[in-house]
């Protein structure tokens, strides 16, 4: 579990960001499972946690 950032060394431009574990937001939009949101909230890996704004990751 964690994050990664790719930044241009001269300009500081952000080239890419990733946070893992993650989830597919299309599953929420298109309703693939009736209790998907509950599963995501109770997942011990905390896939809904935005690790880029956290001072630490659980």
PDB file of N, CA, C, O and CB in Angstrom:
ATOM      1  N   UNK A   1       0.850  -1.175   0.000  1.00  0.00           N
ATOM      2  CA  UNK A   1       0.000   0.000   0.000  1.00  0.00           C
ATOM      3  C   UNK A   1       0.888   1.228   0.000  1.00  0.00           C
ATOM      4  O   UNK A   1       1.866   1.306   0.743  1.00  0.00           O
ATOM      5  CB  UNK A   1      -0.963   0.004   1.216  1.00  0.00           C
ATOM      6  N   UNK A   2       0.536   2.182  -0.840  1.00  0.00           N
ATOM      7  CA  UNK A   2       1.307   3.411  -0.869  1.00  0.00           C
ATOM      8  C   UNK A   2       0.977   4.265  -2.064  1.00  0.00           C
ATOM      9  O   UNK A   2      -0.034   4.071  -2.739  1.00  0.00           O
ATOM     10  CB  UNK A   2       2.766   3.105  -0.859  1.00  0.00           C
ATOM     11  N   UNK A   3       1.864   5.227  -2.312  1.00  0.00           N
ATOM     12  CA  UNK A   3       1.690   6.158  -3.418  1.00  0.00           C
ATOM     13  C   UNK A   3       3.001   6.314  -4.163  1.00  0.00           C
ATOM     14  O   UNK A   3       4.068   5.980  -3.648  1.00  0.00           O
ATOM     15  CB  UNK A   3       1.187   7.522  -2.916  1.00  0.00           C
ATOM     16  N   UNK A   4       2.912   6.820  -5.368  1.00  0.00           N
ATOM     17  CA  UNK A   4       4.094   7.150  -6.153  1.00  0.00           C
ATOM     18  C   UNK A   4       3.780   8.388  -6.982  1.00  0.00           C
ATOM     19  O   UNK A   4       2.645   8.587  -7.415  1.00  0.00           O
ATOM     20  CB  UNK A   4       4.530   5.953  -7.063  1.00  0.00           C
ATOM     21  N   UNK A   5       4.791   9.209  -7.195  1.00  0.00           N
ATOM     22  CA  UNK A   5       4.634  10.409  -8.009  1.00  0.00           C
ATOM     23  C   UNK A   5       5.807  10.495  -8.972  1.00  0.00           C
ATOM     24  O   UNK A   5       6.950  10.223  -8.604  1.00  0.00           O
ATOM     25  CB  UNK A   5       4.544  11.687  -7.123  1.00  0.00           C
ATOM     26  N   UNK A   6       5.512  10.875 -10.208  1.00  0.00           N
ATOM     27  CA  UNK A   6       6.555  11.110 -11.201  1.00  0.00           C
ATOM     28  C   UNK A   6       6.544  12.605 -11.485  1.00  0.00           C
ATOM     29  O   UNK A   6       5.549  13.156 -11.955  1.00  0.00           O
ATOM     30  CB  UNK A   6       6.327  10.257 -12.521  1.00  0.00           C
ATOM     31  N   UNK A   7       7.679  13.255 -11.189  1.00  0.00           N
ATOM     32  CA  UNK A   7       7.787  14.700 -11.307  1.00  0.00           C
ATOM     33  C   UNK A   7       8.980  15.048 -12.183  1.00  0.00           C
ATOM     34  O   UNK A   7      10.053  14.461 -12.039  1.00  0.00           O
ATOM     35  CB  UNK A   7       7.917  15.360  -9.918  1.00  0.00           C
ATOM     36  N   UNK A   8       8.797  15.999 -13.088  1.00  0.00           N
ATOM     37  CA  UNK A   8       9.886  16.447 -13.953  1.00  0.00           C
ATOM     38  C   UNK A   8      10.922  17.146 -13.079  1.00  0.00           C
ATOM     39  O   UNK A   8      10.576  18.090 -12.367  1.00  0.00           O
ATOM     40  CB  UNK A   8       9.364  17.400 -15.091  1.00  0.00           C
ATOM     41  N   UNK A   9      12.192  16.708 -13.111  1.00  0.00           N
ATOM     42  CA  UNK A   9      13.188  17.238 -12.186  1.00  0.00           C
ATOM     43  C   UNK A   9      13.542  18.716 -12.393  1.00  0.00           C
ATOM     44  O   UNK A   9      13.973  19.377 -11.447  1.00  0.00           O
ATOM     45  CB  UNK A   9      14.423  16.428 -12.299  1.00  0.00           C
ATOM     46  N   UNK A  10      13.372  19.236 -13.588  1.00  0.00           N
ATOM     47  CA  UNK A  10      13.734  20.640 -13.836  1.00  0.00           C
ATOM     48  C   UNK A  10      12.571  21.601 -13.634  1.00  0.00           C
ATOM     49  O   UNK A  10      12.763  22.704 -13.123  1.00  0.00           O
ATOM     50  CB  UNK A  10      14.265  20.793 -15.239  1.00  0.00           C
ATOM     51  N   UNK A  11      11.374  21.197 -14.028  1.00  0.00           N
ATOM     52  CA  UNK A  11      10.232  22.109 -13.963  1.00  0.00           C
ATOM     53  C   UNK A  11       9.332  21.869 -12.752  1.00  0.00           C
ATOM     54  O   UNK A  11       8.578  22.760 -12.359  1.00  0.00           O
ATOM     55  CB  UNK A  11       9.416  21.984 -15.219  1.00  0.00           C
ATOM     56  N   UNK A  12       9.402  20.684 -12.159  1.00  0.00           N
ATOM     57  CA  UNK A  12       8.515  20.343 -11.053  1.00  0.00           C
ATOM     58  C   UNK A  12       7.137  19.915 -11.510  1.00  0.00           C
ATOM     59  O   UNK A  12       6.253  19.676 -10.688  1.00  0.00           O
ATOM     60  CB  UNK A  12       8.390  21.505 -10.125  1.00  0.00           C
ATOM     61  N   UNK A  13       6.944  19.816 -12.835  1.00  0.00           N
ATOM     62  CA  UNK A  13       5.655  19.406 -13.387  1.00  0.00           C
ATOM     63  C   UNK A  13       5.321  17.985 -12.960  1.00  0.00           C
ATOM     64  O   UNK A  13       6.171  17.098 -13.027  1.00  0.00           O
ATOM     65  CB  UNK A  13       5.663  19.514 -14.919  1.00  0.00           C
ATOM     66  N   UNK A  14       4.085  17.768 -12.522  1.00  0.00           N
ATOM     67  CA  UNK A  14       3.629  16.432 -12.158  1.00  0.00           C
ATOM     68  C   UNK A  14       3.291  15.670 -13.425  1.00  0.00           C
ATOM     69  O   UNK A  14       2.434  16.094 -14.199  1.00  0.00           O
ATOM     70  CB  UNK A  14       2.404  16.494 -11.206  1.00  0.00           C
ATOM     71  N   UNK A  15       3.957  14.551 -13.639  1.00  0.00           N
ATOM     72  CA  UNK A  15       3.746  13.739 -14.831  1.00  0.00           C
ATOM     73  C   UNK A  15       2.818  12.561 -14.564  1.00  0.00           C
ATOM     74  O   UNK A  15       2.125  12.104 -15.472  1.00  0.00           O
ATOM     75  CB  UNK A  15       5.072  13.238 -15.358  1.00  0.00           C
ATOM     76  N   UNK A  16       2.797  12.067 -13.337  1.00  0.00           N
ATOM     77  CA  UNK A  16       1.934  10.939 -13.020  1.00  0.00           C
ATOM     78  C   UNK A  16       1.804  10.728 -11.527  1.00  0.00           C
ATOM     79  O   UNK A  16       2.735  11.002 -10.770  1.00  0.00           O
ATOM     80  CB  UNK A  16       2.456   9.684 -13.669  1.00  0.00           C
ATOM     81  N   UNK A  17       0.646  10.240 -11.104  1.00  0.00           N
ATOM     82  CA  UNK A  17       0.373   9.916  -9.701  1.00  0.00           C
ATOM     83  C   UNK A  17      -0.339   8.582  -9.642  1.00  0.00           C
ATOM     84  O   UNK A  17      -1.151   8.268 -10.512  1.00  0.00           O
ATOM     85  CB  UNK A  17      -0.477  11.024  -9.015  1.00  0.00           C
ATOM     86  N   UNK A  18      -0.038   7.791  -8.616  1.00  0.00           N
ATOM     87  CA  UNK A  18      -0.753   6.536  -8.408  1.00  0.00           C
ATOM     88  C   UNK A  18      -0.922   6.314  -6.907  1.00  0.00           C
ATOM     89  O   UNK A  18      -0.025   6.608  -6.117  1.00  0.00           O
ATOM     90  CB  UNK A  18       0.002   5.338  -9.071  1.00  0.00           C
ATOM     91  N   UNK A  19      -2.073   5.795  -6.535  1.00  0.00           N
ATOM     92  CA  UNK A  19      -2.371   5.435  -5.161  1.00  0.00           C
ATOM     93  C   UNK A  19      -2.884   4.004  -5.177  1.00  0.00           C
ATOM     94  O   UNK A  19      -3.785   3.671  -5.947  1.00  0.00           O
ATOM     95  CB  UNK A  19      -3.413   6.419  -4.512  1.00  0.00           C
ATOM     96  N   UNK A  20      -2.318   3.169  -4.339  1.00  0.00           N
ATOM     97  CA  UNK A  20      -2.689   1.750  -4.341  1.00  0.00           C
ATOM     98  C   UNK A  20      -2.912   1.283  -2.912  1.00  0.00           C
ATOM     99  O   UNK A  20      -2.146   1.703  -2.044  1.00  0.00           O
ATOM    100  CB  UNK A  20      -1.596   0.887  -5.032  1.00  0.00           C
ATOM    101  N   UNK A  21      -3.879   0.465  -2.599  1.00  0.00           N
ATOM    102  CA  UNK A  21      -4.841  -0.139  -3.511  1.00  0.00           C
ATOM    103  C   UNK A  21      -5.840   0.890  -3.997  1.00  0.00           C
ATOM    104  O   UNK A  21      -6.021   1.945  -3.388  1.00  0.00           O
ATOM    105  CB  UNK A  21      -5.565  -1.297  -2.839  1.00  0.00           C
ATOM    106  N   UNK A  22      -6.475   0.568  -5.086  1.00  0.00           N
ATOM    107  CA  UNK A  22      -7.450   1.479  -5.660  1.00  0.00           C
ATOM    108  C   UNK A  22      -8.723   0.715  -6.006  1.00  0.00           C
ATOM    109  O   UNK A  22      -8.812  -0.492  -5.783  1.00  0.00           O
ATOM    110  CB  UNK A  22      -6.876   2.180  -6.908  1.00  0.00           C
ATOM    111  N   UNK A  23      -9.687   1.410  -6.539  1.00  0.00           N
ATOM    112  CA  UNK A  23     -10.925   0.784  -6.972  1.00  0.00           C
ATOM    113  C   UNK A  23     -11.313   1.408  -8.307  1.00  0.00           C
ATOM    114  O   UNK A  23     -10.823   2.479  -8.665  1.00  0.00           O
ATOM    115  CB  UNK A  23     -12.065   0.956  -5.905  1.00  0.00           C
ATOM    116  N   UNK A  24     -12.177   0.747  -9.027  1.00  0.00           N
ATOM    117  CA  UNK A  24     -12.645   1.240 -10.313  1.00  0.00           C
ATOM    118  C   UNK A  24     -13.902   2.075 -10.085  1.00  0.00           C
ATOM    119  O   UNK A  24     -14.940   1.518  -9.727  1.00  0.00           O
ATOM    120  CB  UNK A  24     -12.923   0.064 -11.301  1.00  0.00           C
ATOM    121  N   UNK A  25     -13.843   3.410 -10.281  1.00  0.00           N
ATOM    122  CA  UNK A  25     -15.021   4.234 -10.034  1.00  0.00           C
ATOM    123  C   UNK A  25     -16.191   3.910 -10.964  1.00  0.00           C
ATOM    124  O   UNK A  25     -17.335   4.235 -10.645  1.00  0.00           O
ATOM    125  CB  UNK A  25     -14.657   5.684 -10.176  1.00  0.00           C
ATOM    126  N   UNK A  26     -15.927   3.286 -12.087  1.00  0.00           N
ATOM    127  CA  UNK A  26     -17.013   2.891 -12.989  1.00  0.00           C
ATOM    128  C   UNK A  26     -17.932   1.866 -12.343  1.00  0.00           C
ATOM    129  O   UNK A  26     -19.121   1.811 -12.656  1.00  0.00           O
ATOM    130  CB  UNK A  26     -16.446   2.329 -14.289  1.00  0.00           C
ATOM    131  N   UNK A  27     -17.386   1.051 -11.440  1.00  0.00           N
ATOM    132  CA  UNK A  27     -18.219   0.068 -10.746  1.00  0.00           C
ATOM    133  C   UNK A  27     -19.262   0.757  -9.874  1.00  0.00           C
ATOM    134  O   UNK A  27     -20.382   0.262  -9.743  1.00  0.00           O
ATOM    135  CB  UNK A  27     -17.350  -0.863  -9.892  1.00  0.00           C
ATOM    136  N   UNK A  28     -18.910   1.886  -9.280  1.00  0.00           N
ATOM    137  CA  UNK A  28     -19.866   2.622  -8.454  1.00  0.00           C
ATOM    138  C   UNK A  28     -20.900   3.306  -9.348  1.00  0.00           C
ATOM    139  O   UNK A  28     -22.095   3.286  -9.051  1.00  0.00           O
ATOM    140  CB  UNK A  28     -19.135   3.668  -7.563  1.00  0.00           C
ATOM    141  N   UNK A  29     -20.440   3.908 -10.438  1.00  0.00           N
ATOM    142  CA  UNK A  29     -21.355   4.623 -11.330  1.00  0.00           C
ATOM    143  C   UNK A  29     -22.368   3.715 -11.995  1.00  0.00           C
ATOM    144  O   UNK A  29     -23.535   4.078 -12.139  1.00  0.00           O
ATOM    145  CB  UNK A  29     -20.578   5.349 -12.383  1.00  0.00           C
ATOM    146  N   UNK A  30     -21.927   2.537 -12.401  1.00  0.00           N
ATOM    147  CA  UNK A  30     -22.807   1.657 -13.170  1.00  0.00           C
ATOM    148  C   UNK A  30     -23.415   0.533 -12.349  1.00  0.00           C
ATOM    149  O   UNK A  30     -24.120  -0.311 -12.901  1.00  0.00           O
ATOM    150  CB  UNK A  30     -22.054   1.071 -14.316  1.00  0.00           C
ATOM    151  N   UNK A  31     -23.160   0.499 -11.039  1.00  0.00           N
ATOM    152  CA  UNK A  31     -23.840  -0.407 -10.134  1.00  0.00           C
ATOM    153  C   UNK A  31     -23.645  -1.885 -10.404  1.00  0.00           C
ATOM    154  O   UNK A  31     -24.625  -2.600 -10.613  1.00  0.00           O
ATOM    155  CB  UNK A  31     -25.254  -0.118 -10.162  1.00  0.00           C
ATOM    156  N   UNK A  32     -22.410  -2.366 -10.407  1.00  0.00           N
ATOM    157  CA  UNK A  32     -22.174  -3.766 -10.689  1.00  0.00           C
ATOM    158  C   UNK A  32     -22.550  -4.682  -9.524  1.00  0.00           C
ATOM    159  O   UNK A  32     -22.973  -5.818  -9.740  1.00  0.00           O
ATOM    160  CB  UNK A  32     -20.734  -3.968 -11.046  1.00  0.00           C
ATOM    161  N   UNK A  33     -22.398  -4.196  -8.294  1.00  0.00           N
ATOM    162  CA  UNK A  33     -22.753  -5.000  -7.117  1.00  0.00           C
ATOM    163  C   UNK A  33     -23.656  -4.178  -6.208  1.00  0.00           C
ATOM    164  O   UNK A  33     -23.433  -2.978  -6.047  1.00  0.00           O
ATOM    165  CB  UNK A  33     -21.477  -5.471  -6.347  1.00  0.00           C
ATOM    166  N   UNK A  34     -24.661  -4.793  -5.615  1.00  0.00           N
ATOM    167  CA  UNK A  34     -25.580  -4.028  -4.767  1.00  0.00           C
ATOM    168  C   UNK A  34     -24.934  -3.474  -3.503  1.00  0.00           C
ATOM    169  O   UNK A  34     -25.362  -2.425  -3.021  1.00  0.00           O
ATOM    170  CB  UNK A  34     -26.741  -4.889  -4.384  1.00  0.00           C
ATOM    171  N   UNK A  35     -23.932  -4.130  -2.951  1.00  0.00           N
ATOM    172  CA  UNK A  35     -23.316  -3.672  -1.708  1.00  0.00           C
ATOM    173  C   UNK A  35     -21.836  -3.317  -1.909  1.00  0.00           C
ATOM    174  O   UNK A  35     -21.032  -3.489  -0.993  1.00  0.00           O
ATOM    175  CB  UNK A  35     -23.456  -4.749  -0.626  1.00  0.00           C
ATOM    176  N   UNK A  36     -21.477  -2.831  -3.085  1.00  0.00           N
ATOM    177  CA  UNK A  36     -20.082  -2.499  -3.385  1.00  0.00           C
ATOM    178  C   UNK A  36     -19.554  -1.406  -2.470  1.00  0.00           C
ATOM    179  O   UNK A  36     -18.442  -1.518  -1.955  1.00  0.00           O
ATOM    180  CB  UNK A  36     -19.942  -2.066  -4.835  1.00  0.00           C
ATOM    181  N   UNK A  37     -20.338  -0.345  -2.258  1.00  0.00           N
ATOM    182  CA  UNK A  37     -19.876   0.767  -1.425  1.00  0.00           C
ATOM    183  C   UNK A  37     -19.576   0.282   0.000  1.00  0.00           C
ATOM    184  O   UNK A  37     -18.577   0.686   0.596  1.00  0.00           O
ATOM    185  CB  UNK A  37     -20.935   1.899  -1.397  1.00  0.00           C
ATOM    186  N   UNK A  38     -20.422  -0.566   0.533  1.00  0.00           N
ATOM    187  CA  UNK A  38     -20.200  -1.105   1.881  1.00  0.00           C
ATOM    188  C   UNK A  38     -18.922  -1.933   1.926  1.00  0.00           C
ATOM    189  O   UNK A  38     -18.163  -1.848   2.892  1.00  0.00           O
ATOM    190  CB  UNK A  38     -21.400  -1.962   2.328  1.00  0.00           C
ATOM    191  N   UNK A  39     -18.677  -2.734   0.891  1.00  0.00           N
ATOM    192  CA  UNK A  39     -17.453  -3.533   0.830  1.00  0.00           C
ATOM    193  C   UNK A  39     -16.216  -2.646   0.804  1.00  0.00           C
ATOM    194  O   UNK A  39     -15.225  -2.939   1.473  1.00  0.00           O
ATOM    195  CB  UNK A  39     -17.470  -4.442  -0.399  1.00  0.00           C
ATOM    196  N   UNK A  40     -16.271  -1.553   0.027  1.00  0.00           N
ATOM    197  CA  UNK A  40     -15.134  -0.643  -0.047  1.00  0.00           C
ATOM    198  C   UNK A  40     -14.880   0.058   1.285  1.00  0.00           C
ATOM    199  O   UNK A  40     -13.729   0.222   1.689  1.00  0.00           O
ATOM    200  CB  UNK A  40     -15.361   0.388  -1.140  1.00  0.00           C
ATOM    201  N   UNK A  41     -15.950   0.472   1.970  1.00  0.00           N
ATOM    202  CA  UNK A  41     -15.798   1.151   3.262  1.00  0.00           C
ATOM    203  C   UNK A  41     -15.243   0.222   4.333  1.00  0.00           C
ATOM    204  O   UNK A  41     -14.531   0.674   5.230  1.00  0.00           O
ATOM    205  CB  UNK A  41     -17.136   1.716   3.717  1.00  0.00           C
ATOM    206  N   UNK A  42     -15.556  -1.065   4.255  1.00  0.00           N
ATOM    207  CA  UNK A  42     -15.112  -2.024   5.275  1.00  0.00           C
ATOM    208  C   UNK A  42     -13.839  -2.770   4.903  1.00  0.00           C
ATOM    209  O   UNK A  42     -13.366  -3.596   5.683  1.00  0.00           O
ATOM    210  CB  UNK A  42     -16.199  -3.019   5.538  1.00  0.00           C
ATOM    211  N   UNK A  43     -13.276  -2.502   3.738  1.00  0.00           N
ATOM    212  CA  UNK A  43     -12.051  -3.167   3.287  1.00  0.00           C
ATOM    213  C   UNK A  43     -10.877  -2.726   4.166  1.00  0.00           C
ATOM    214  O   UNK A  43     -10.636  -1.529   4.323  1.00  0.00           O
ATOM    215  CB  UNK A  43     -11.764  -2.847   1.785  1.00  0.00           C
ATOM    216  N   UNK A  44     -10.152  -3.682   4.734  1.00  0.00           N
ATOM    217  CA  UNK A  44      -9.036  -3.362   5.637  1.00  0.00           C
ATOM    218  C   UNK A  44      -7.877  -2.658   4.936  1.00  0.00           C
ATOM    219  O   UNK A  44      -7.032  -2.059   5.601  1.00  0.00           O
ATOM    220  CB  UNK A  44      -8.528  -4.627   6.287  1.00  0.00           C
ATOM    221  N   UNK A  45      -7.822  -2.720   3.606  1.00  0.00           N
ATOM    222  CA  UNK A  45      -6.757  -2.047   2.860  1.00  0.00           C
ATOM    223  C   UNK A  45      -7.087  -0.574   2.593  1.00  0.00           C
ATOM    224  O   UNK A  45      -6.244   0.154   2.068  1.00  0.00           O
ATOM    225  CB  UNK A  45      -6.510  -2.770   1.538  1.00  0.00           C
ATOM    226  N   UNK A  46      -8.284  -0.126   2.941  1.00  0.00           N
ATOM    227  CA  UNK A  46      -8.740   1.256   2.784  1.00  0.00           C
ATOM    228  C   UNK A  46      -8.553   1.809   1.368  1.00  0.00           C
ATOM    229  O   UNK A  46      -7.834   2.791   1.188  1.00  0.00           O
ATOM    230  CB  UNK A  46      -8.009   2.134   3.757  1.00  0.00           C
ATOM    231  N   UNK A  47      -9.189   1.197   0.357  1.00  0.00           N
ATOM    232  CA  UNK A  47      -9.017   1.690  -1.011  1.00  0.00           C
ATOM    233  C   UNK A  47      -9.617   3.073  -1.249  1.00  0.00           C
ATOM    234  O   UNK A  47      -9.282   3.712  -2.247  1.00  0.00           O
ATOM    235  CB  UNK A  47      -9.628   0.720  -1.970  1.00  0.00           C
ATOM    236  N   UNK A  48     -10.493   3.556  -0.368  1.00  0.00           N
ATOM    237  CA  UNK A  48     -11.088   4.876  -0.535  1.00  0.00           C
ATOM    238  C   UNK A  48     -10.217   5.989   0.052  1.00  0.00           C
ATOM    239  O   UNK A  48     -10.501   7.167  -0.167  1.00  0.00           O
ATOM    240  CB  UNK A  48     -12.456   4.906   0.109  1.00  0.00           C
ATOM    241  N   UNK A  49      -9.173   5.640   0.785  1.00  0.00           N
ATOM    242  CA  UNK A  49      -8.279   6.621   1.396  1.00  0.00           C
ATOM    243  C   UNK A  49      -7.405   7.259   0.323  1.00  0.00           C
ATOM    244  O   UNK A  49      -6.706   6.555  -0.406  1.00  0.00           O
ATOM    245  CB  UNK A  49      -7.402   5.962   2.491  1.00  0.00           C
ATOM    246  N   UNK A  50      -7.437   8.583   0.219  1.00  0.00           N
ATOM    247  CA  UNK A  50      -6.578   9.299  -0.713  1.00  0.00           C
ATOM    248  C   UNK A  50      -5.223   9.483  -0.037  1.00  0.00           C
ATOM    249  O   UNK A  50      -5.049  10.396   0.769  1.00  0.00           O
ATOM    250  CB  UNK A  50      -7.204  10.681  -1.135  1.00  0.00           C
ATOM    251  N   UNK A  51      -4.286   8.637  -0.354  1.00  0.00           N
ATOM    252  CA  UNK A  51      -2.996   8.632   0.318  1.00  0.00           C
ATOM    253  C   UNK A  51      -2.117   9.832  -0.029  1.00  0.00           C
ATOM    254  O   UNK A  51      -1.126  10.076   0.660  1.00  0.00           O
ATOM    255  CB  UNK A  51      -2.269   7.375  -0.018  1.00  0.00           C
ATOM    256  N   UNK A  52      -2.447  10.576  -1.063  1.00  0.00           N
ATOM    257  CA  UNK A  52      -1.662  11.760  -1.387  1.00  0.00           C
ATOM    258  C   UNK A  52      -1.910  12.889  -0.404  1.00  0.00           C
ATOM    259  O   UNK A  52      -1.042  13.742  -0.220  1.00  0.00           O
ATOM    260  CB  UNK A  52      -1.973  12.224  -2.789  1.00  0.00           C
ATOM    261  N   UNK A  53      -3.077  12.913   0.232  1.00  0.00           N
ATOM    262  CA  UNK A  53      -3.381  13.955   1.197  1.00  0.00           C
ATOM    263  C   UNK A  53      -3.127  13.504   2.626  1.00  0.00           C
ATOM    264  O   UNK A  53      -3.275  14.301   3.552  1.00  0.00           O
ATOM    265  CB  UNK A  53      -4.811  14.396   1.046  1.00  0.00           C
ATOM    266  N   UNK A  54      -2.756  12.269   2.825  1.00  0.00           N
ATOM    267  CA  UNK A  54      -2.520  11.735   4.161  1.00  0.00           C
ATOM    268  C   UNK A  54      -1.070  11.988   4.579  1.00  0.00           C
ATOM    269  O   UNK A  54      -0.162  11.985   3.748  1.00  0.00           O
ATOM    270  CB  UNK A  54      -2.843  10.224   4.207  1.00  0.00           C
ATOM    271  N   UNK A  55      -0.873  12.203   5.864  1.00  0.00           N
ATOM    272  CA  UNK A  55       0.494  12.336   6.360  1.00  0.00           C
ATOM    273  C   UNK A  55       1.118  10.962   6.562  1.00  0.00           C
ATOM    274  O   UNK A  55       2.340  10.833   6.629  1.00  0.00           O
ATOM    275  CB  UNK A  55       0.520  13.134   7.675  1.00  0.00           C
ATOM    276  N   UNK A  56       0.279   9.940   6.657  1.00  0.00           N
ATOM    277  CA  UNK A  56       0.743   8.556   6.737  1.00  0.00           C
ATOM    278  C   UNK A  56      -0.337   7.658   6.178  1.00  0.00           C
ATOM    279  O   UNK A  56      -1.505   8.042   6.127  1.00  0.00           O
ATOM    280  CB  UNK A  56       1.099   8.155   8.198  1.00  0.00           C
ATOM    281  N   UNK A  57       0.041   6.479   5.765  1.00  0.00           N
ATOM    282  CA  UNK A  57      -0.921   5.519   5.205  1.00  0.00           C
ATOM    283  C   UNK A  57      -1.072   4.353   6.156  1.00  0.00           C
ATOM    284  O   UNK A  57      -0.098   3.905   6.761  1.00  0.00           O
ATOM    285  CB  UNK A  57      -0.474   5.023   3.805  1.00  0.00           C
ATOM    286  N   UNK A  58      -2.277   3.866   6.288  1.00  0.00           N
ATOM    287  CA  UNK A  58      -2.552   2.718   7.154  1.00  0.00           C
ATOM    288  C   UNK A  58      -2.427   1.436   6.395  1.00  0.00           C
ATOM    289  O   UNK A  58      -2.623   0.361   6.961  1.00  0.00           O
ATOM    290  CB  UNK A  58      -3.932   2.818   7.767  1.00  0.00           C
TER     291      UNK A  58
END
